[in-house]
Amino acid sequence: MKTNWNYPTSLWVGEDRIKDLSEACENLKISTPLFVTDKDLINLEMTKNIIFEVKKKLSTLAIFSNFSGNPIGENVEEGVLEFKKNKCDGVIAFGGGSGLDVGKAIAFMSGQSRPIWDFEDIEDYWKRANEKDIAPIIAIPTTAGTGSETGRASAIINKATGIKKIIFHPKFLPSIVILDPVLTTELSPRLTAATGMDALAHNLEAFCAPGFHPMADGISIEGMKLIKKSLLNAVKNGKDLSARSDLLAAASMGSTAFQKGLGAIHSLSHPINAQFNIHHGLSNAIFMPYVLSFNKKIIENKIVSICDYLGLDKSFESFFKWILELRKELNIPHKLSDVIDVSEIDLDKLSEMAFNDPSTNGNPVKLKKNDLKKMYKHSLTGELF
């Protein structure tokens, strides 16, 4: 299958669509792109081949890859210097969440004079930006999790404070997205599982977020169905292109849907990612049942309403059991203490950070700082509410 979608941006979807990357550059009048990817991906044969093919069509291609997972503000600053030094006119963001987030942030910050933290996702901070010099972005995900390719923000850690910040502007949204399942086939079962659970968290929290947004609700329900259908298949057989395509679509859908809001899964995750360098999808997967059970009194009827469509018995317990069993089949740890040294955890500090996270306001149950502390405690002991 090869097709093009336009929702909310232009997506070129299908096997081997990466071969159309040069055409995407031409469509956006990008003649000197900065190819942004992380330290690990830049050394893969797949990445080298893609760069080689693009260089055959374009006279100049600069590369920036001096960063890894959970990127910091300094990574973006260094990338902007590379962008300007090479007189680039666009960004090709290639990789998982870190590659896409850094690439988008470089394209955005290449046109700004203020520090990146002035554009945090608070009120109308994004209106401070100089819009006319924001570079066009082509986004190419190699994982099916964050959905950053259809998002209007980047998650960047402020090294000085140790806090992960959400930097927002409508023009963070890439102009063209290439969803090629072939690029995800070498992803390990462990990372396929973690990124798939990340996509599930996005769709689930978007659906449960309060407010009237039926378009986001519809997208998130279908995203969850695709994950239920294909995540285990992709983990068991990484070469299953149909399953890989479903997961890429579900990841993009999750990011599209969560403009409605996220919730405590992400509030709890972001401090853990920033403080302990834990993979975001893994932390989301660990926190998921604790947040679901905490929110049950508010979300139960909503969850029951979609069970038929997901092929589950019509009860909250059935949905909850599916989440627990899915985590178990994917070898996701049940407790946060399985991946972090408990002696290093400052619950008061983490709870403060989680309470101030922008995702907190989207939780179905209005949260107090102590609620987040309780959920952290439960995730350490394995006790559900």
C-alpha positions in Angstrom: 0.0 0.0 0.0 1.2 3.5 -0.9 -1.0 6.5 -0.2 -0.9 10.1 0.8 -2.9 11.6 3.7 -3.5 15.2 4.7 -4.5 15.1 8.3 -3.4 17.3 10.0 -0.3 17.6 7.8 0.8 15.9 4.6 1.8 12.2 5.2 3.4 10.0 2.6 2.6 6.5 3.7 3.8 3.1 2.5 6.6 0.7 1.9 9.8 2.3 0.6 8.4 5.8 0.6 11.8 6.9 1.9 12.8 6.8 -1.7 10.6 9.9 -2.1 12.7 12.0 0.3 14.4 14.0 -2.4 11.0 14.8 -3.9 9.8 16.0 -0.6 12.7 18.4 -0.4 11.9 19.7 -3.9 8.3 20.2 -3.0 9.3 22.3 0.0 12.0 24.1 -2.0 14.7 22.8 0.4 18.0 22.8 -1.4 20.4 22.6 1.6 18.8 20.5 4.4 20.2 19.7 7.8 19.8 16.0 8.4 19.1 15.5 12.1 19.4 12.1 13.8 20.8 10.7 17.0 24.3 9.2 17.7 23.1 5.6 17.3 21.1 5.9 14.1 23.8 7.9 12.2 26.0 4.8 12.3 23.4 2.4 10.8 23.8 1.2 7.3 20.1 2.1 6.7 20.8 5.8 7.6 24.0 5.9 5.6 22.2 4.6 2.5 19.4 7.2 2.9 22.0 10.1 3.2 23.9 8.7 0.2 20.7 8.7 -2.0 19.7 12.3 -1.0 23.2 13.5 -1.7 22.9 12.3 -5.2 20.0 14.6 -5.8 21.0 17.6 -3.7 24.2 19.6 -4.0 24.5 20.1 -0.2 23.5 18.1 2.8 24.7 18.9 6.3 24.4 16.4 9.2 23.9 16.9 12.9 23.8 13.9 15.3 25.5 14.9 18.5 22.8 13.8 20.9 21.0 10.8 22.2 17.7 9.9 24.0 16.1 12.5 26.3 17.8 15.5 24.6 18.7 18.7 26.4 18.6 22.4 25.4 22.3 22.4 24.6 21.7 19.8 21.9 19.3 22.1 20.1 21.7 25.1 20.5 24.5 23.1 18.9 22.2 22.0 16.1 21.2 25.6 15.4 24.9 26.6 15.1 25.4 23.7 12.5 22.2 24.8 10.6 23.5 28.4 10.4 27.1 27.5 9.6 26.0 25.5 6.6 23.4 28.0 5.5 20.7 25.4 5.6 17.1 26.1 4.5 15.2 23.2 6.0 15.5 20.2 8.3 15.1 16.5 7.7 14.3 15.1 11.2 15.0 11.3 11.2 14.6 8.8 14.0 12.6 8.2 17.2 11.2 10.8 19.5 14.6 12.4 20.3 15.6 12.8 16.6 12.3 14.3 15.7 12.1 16.6 18.7 15.6 17.9 18.2 15.1 18.3 14.5 11.9 20.2 14.9 13.4 22.4 17.7 16.4 23.3 15.5 14.1 24.3 12.6 12.1 26.5 15.0 15.1 28.0 16.9 17.0 28.8 13.7 14.7 31.8 13.4 14.6 32.9 17.0 16.6 35.3 19.1 15.1 34.4 22.5 16.1 31.3 24.5 14.2 28.1 23.8 12.7 28.1 27.3 10.8 31.3 26.5 8.5 29.2 24.2 7.4 26.6 26.9 3.8 25.4 26.4 2.4 27.9 28.9 -0.5 30.2 27.9 0.4 32.1 24.8 4.2 32.0 25.1 4.3 30.7 21.5 3.2 34.1 20.3 6.6 35.5 21.3 8.2 33.7 18.3 9.4 35.2 15.1 7.4 33.1 12.7 8.8 34.2 9.3 12.2 32.6 9.7 11.1 29.1 10.9 12.6 26.5 8.6 10.4 23.9 6.9 10.5 20.4 8.4 10.4 16.9 6.9 9.8 14.3 9.6 10.7 10.6 9.2 10.0 8.4 12.2 11.9 5.1 12.7 9.9 4.1 15.7 6.2 4.0 16.3 5.7 5.7 19.6 6.0 9.4 20.2 4.1 10.5 17.1 6.3 13.6 17.2 6.0 13.7 13.4 2.4 15.0 13.8 3.0 17.1 16.9 3.3 20.8 17.4 5.8 20.6 20.2 9.2 19.1 21.3 10.1 17.6 24.7 13.5 19.0 25.7 15.2 18.8 29.1 16.4 22.0 30.8 19.8 20.7 32.1 20.0 23.5 34.6 16.8 22.5 36.4 16.6 18.8 35.4 13.1 19.3 34.2 11.6 18.1 30.9 9.9 21.1 29.2 7.4 21.0 26.4 8.3 23.7 23.8 5.3 24.6 21.6 4.6 26.4 18.4 2.0 25.6 15.7 4.9 25.7 13.1 6.7 22.8 14.9 4.3 20.7 12.8 6.3 19.2 9.9 5.3 20.1 6.4 5.7 16.6 5.1 5.9 13.3 7.0 7.2 10.0 5.5 5.7 6.9 7.2 7.7 4.0 5.9 7.2 0.7 7.8 10.4 -0.7 6.3 12.4 1.8 8.4 11.0 0.3 11.6 11.6 -3.4 10.9 15.0 -3.5 12.6 13.7 -2.1 15.9 14.3 -4.6 18.7 11.3 -6.3 20.4 12.1 -4.4 23.6 11.9 -1.0 21.8 9.0 -2.0 19.7 7.1 -2.8 22.9 8.1 0.4 24.7 7.3 2.7 21.8 4.0 0.9 21.1 3.0 1.4 24.7 3.9 5.1 24.3 1.5 5.4 21.4 -1.1 3.6 23.5 -0.6 6.0 26.3 -1.1 9.0 24.0 -4.3 7.6 22.5 -5.7 6.5 25.8 -5.0 9.7 27.7 -6.3 11.8 24.8 -9.6 9.8 24.9 -9.9 10.1 28.7 -9.1 13.8 28.8 -12.1 16.0 29.7 -13.6 18.4 27.2 -15.5 18.2 23.9 -13.3 17.2 21.0 -15.1 14.4 19.1 -12.5 14.4 16.3 -9.7 13.6 18.8 -11.9 11.0 20.5 -12.5 9.2 17.2 -8.9 9.2 16.2 -7.7 7.9 19.6 -10.2 5.0 19.7 -9.0 3.9 16.2 -5.4 4.3 17.4 -6.0 2.0 20.3 -7.7 -0.6 18.1 -4.7 -0.6 15.7 -2.3 -1.1 18.7 -4.5 -3.9 20.1 -4.5 -5.6 16.7 -0.8 -5.2 15.8 1.6 -4.5 18.7 2.1 -8.1 19.8 2.5 -9.2 16.2 5.2 -6.6 15.5 7.1 -7.6 18.7 7.0 -11.3 17.8 7.8 -10.7 14.1 9.6 -7.5 13.4 9.4 -8.0 9.6 5.6 -7.9 9.6 5.1 -4.8 7.5 1.3 -4.7 8.0 1.7 -4.7 11.7 4.5 -2.1 11.5 2.3 0.1 9.3 -0.6 -0.1 11.8 1.8 1.0 14.6 3.2 3.9 12.6 -0.4 5.1 11.9 -1.4 4.6 15.6 1.6 6.7 16.8 0.8 9.5 14.4 -2.8 9.3 15.5 -2.0 9.5 19.1 0.0 12.7 18.7 -2.8 14.2 16.6 -5.4 13.2 19.2 -3.5 14.5 22.3 -4.1 18.1 21.3 -7.2 17.4 23.4 -5.0 16.7 26.4 -2.9 14.2 28.2 -2.9 13.3 31.9 -1.1 11.8 34.9 0.7 9.0 32.9 2.7 11.7 31.3 2.9 13.9 34.4 4.5 11.0 36.3 6.8 10.0 33.4 8.4 13.3 32.5 10.3 13.8 35.8 11.4 10.1 35.7 12.7 10.6 32.1 14.6 13.8 33.1 16.0 12.6 36.4 16.8 8.9 35.6 17.1 8.8 31.8 14.4 6.1 31.6 12.8 5.6 28.1 9.6 7.6 27.9 7.6 4.7 26.5 8.7 2.4 29.2 7.8 4.8 32.0 4.4 5.4 30.4 3.8 1.7 30.3 4.8 1.2 33.9 2.5 4.1 35.2 -0.5 3.2 33.0 -2.4 0.8 35.3 -1.8 3.0 38.4 -3.2 6.0 36.7 -6.1 4.1 35.2 -7.1 2.7 38.5 -6.7 6.1 40.2 -9.0 7.7 37.5 -11.5 4.9 37.4 -14.4 6.7 39.1 -14.4 9.4 36.4 -13.4 7.4 33.3 -15.2 4.1 33.8 -18.2 4.9 31.6 -16.0 6.2 28.8 -13.8 3.1 28.9 -16.9 0.8 28.9 -18.3 2.7 25.9 -15.4 1.6 23.7 -14.9 -2.0 24.8 -17.2 -3.5 22.1 -15.1 -1.7 19.4 -11.9 -3.0 20.9 -13.2 -6.6 21.1 -13.4 -6.7 24.9 -16.1 -7.6 27.4 -18.1 -4.5 28.2 -16.6 -3.6 31.5 -13.8 -1.4 32.9 -12.3 -4.5 34.5 -12.0 -6.2 31.0 -10.1 -3.1 29.6 -7.9 -3.0 32.7 -7.1 -6.7 32.5 -6.1 -6.2 28.8 -3.6 -3.5 29.8 -2.1 -5.7 32.5 -1.9 -8.8 30.3 -0.4 -6.7 27.4 2.3 -5.4 29.6 3.1 -8.9 30.9 3.3 -10.3 27.3 5.6 -7.4 26.4 7.8 -8.0 29.4 7.1 -4.5 30.7 8.0 -4.3 34.5 5.1 -3.9 36.7 6.9 -1.6 39.2 9.0 1.5 38.8 11.3 0.0 41.4 12.2 -2.7 38.9 14.0 -0.1 36.8 15.2 2.5 39.3 17.2 2.3 42.5 14.6 3.2 45.2 17.3 4.8 47.4 17.8 7.5 44.7 14.2 8.5 44.6 13.1 11.8 46.2 9.3 11.5 46.1 8.6 15.0 47.2 10.8 16.4 44.4 9.3 14.1 41.8 5.8 14.9 42.9 6.5 18.7 42.7 7.8 18.3 39.2 4.9 16.1 38.2 2.4 18.5 39.6 3.9 21.4 37.6 4.0 19.4 34.4 1.6 20.7 31.7 0.0 17.3 31.3 -1.4 17.4 34.8 -4.2 19.8 33.9 -5.6 17.3 31.3 -6.1 14.5 33.8 -9.7 13.4 34.2 -9.5 13.7 38.0 -8.3 17.1 39.2 -4.9 16.4 40.8 -3.3 17.5 43.9 0.4 17.1 44.6 -0.3 14.4 47.1 -2.2 12.4 44.5 0.8 12.2 42.3 3.0 11.2 45.3 0.5 8.4 46.1 0.7 7.1 42.5 4.5 7.2 42.6 4.3 5.2 45.9 2.0 2.6 44.3 4.2 2.3 41.3 7.1 1.4 43.6 5.2 -1.2 45.6 3.1 -2.6 42.8 -0.1 -2.0 44.7 -3.1 -0.8 42.6 -5.7 1.6 43.9 
